[in-house]
Amino acid sequence: MEAALVDGALVPGDVDVDAGRIAAVGLGGGGRGIAAPGFVDLHIHGFAGVDFAAADTAAYRRAGEALLATGVTAFRPTFITAPEEELVASLAEVPATAGARVLGCHLEGPFLSPQRLGMHPAAARRDPDTELLERLLAAGPVTHVTLAPELVGALDLIELLVARGVVVACGHTDATAAEAHAAFDRGATLVTHLFNAMRPFAHRDPGIVGAAIARKDVIVELIVDGTHLAPEAVTLAWHAAAGRVALVTDALAAAGAGDGAWRLGAVEVEVRDGVARRADGVLAGSVLTMPEAVRNLIAAGATFEAALDAASRVPARAARRSDLGSLAPGSVADVVVVDDSLQIQRVLVAGEEPAALR
């Protein structure tokens, strides 16, 4: 390799891997390409024709292998709001691995604001309910939950989740700044797709957007697909929260598969010209890939190194996986090698090239 991205900086030279971990960086060799930590996608509903809400082990494997080809070496399958029995069935199928690493799963709901549901089905939305949450946690490897912190009882759910080691994100929310700060003070550390499906920022009513950007202990997701956010919103968020931006795709099954009629859980979605919408025109996820997100963030003003960091080290930190997202010696050797235009040249998982990519 020409260089490796280590803790946000490019280190000239090659990378040595031993027993599945990074042994050394900065070695001579004069190869080509930039080695970066494997991409980590914390918010993805499906890929390559697979909807995770209805996936079995074989389907997860197909999607995971397709994600590897885009440089994603770890992902967190995400389930939208659905009736309890459907969520329990989805949770039961989450595997420990699917070629790419599976980092548990992300429940995006059902404890969301009725005013900010976006494409989530209103009939399945629920007010905070400790007993329901306990049943969902028991049903599968829940490692990440998005909820609306202003709902009565939401702060109690945050405390329960934090005590269980689950990442708490605020999203699909009408929270004021004060309500957002209360959630962050209780242990919420992430904001789901900043700007989308939340109270808009205003100069005397900054809402959760202003609260999240103002705090140094909160990471914000961005969907940088050219549709969910105007370029100015991306640039603003990047300048205000650089180092705390985690790129996510919010991809559905159509990603990597093409336009047409698709499903996101129980929701029927039409993808036309690369944009996913419900029948009433509401945006319904994306067909974004992580390399495209990185390129788009660079176009918005991020450096090459910082944009790669936003796809790897920052989401790994948000997931509390200190073993991932780094090429520092001792780290797990999940590696993506890219050229100057972010084309994927090679992918390693635990130091090995996946069989699906050979």
Secondary structure, DSSP 8 states (H G I E B T S, - for coil): --EEEETTEEEESEEEEETTEEEEEEE-----SEEEE-EEEEEE-EETTEEGGG--HHHHHHHHHHHHTTTEEEEEEEEES--HHHHHHHHHT--SBSSSEE--EEEE-SS--TTS-TTS-GGG-----HHHHHHHHHHS-EEEEEE-TTSTTHHHHHHHHHHTT-EEEE-SB---HHHHHHHHHHT--EESSTTTTB---BTTB-HHHHHHHH-TT-EEEE--SSSSS-HHHHHHHHHHHTTSEEE---B-TTTTT-SEEEEETTEEEEEETTEEE-TTS-B--B---HHHHHHHHHHTT--HHHHHHHTTHHHHHHTT-TTSS--STTSB--EEEE-TT--EEEEEBTTB--GGG-
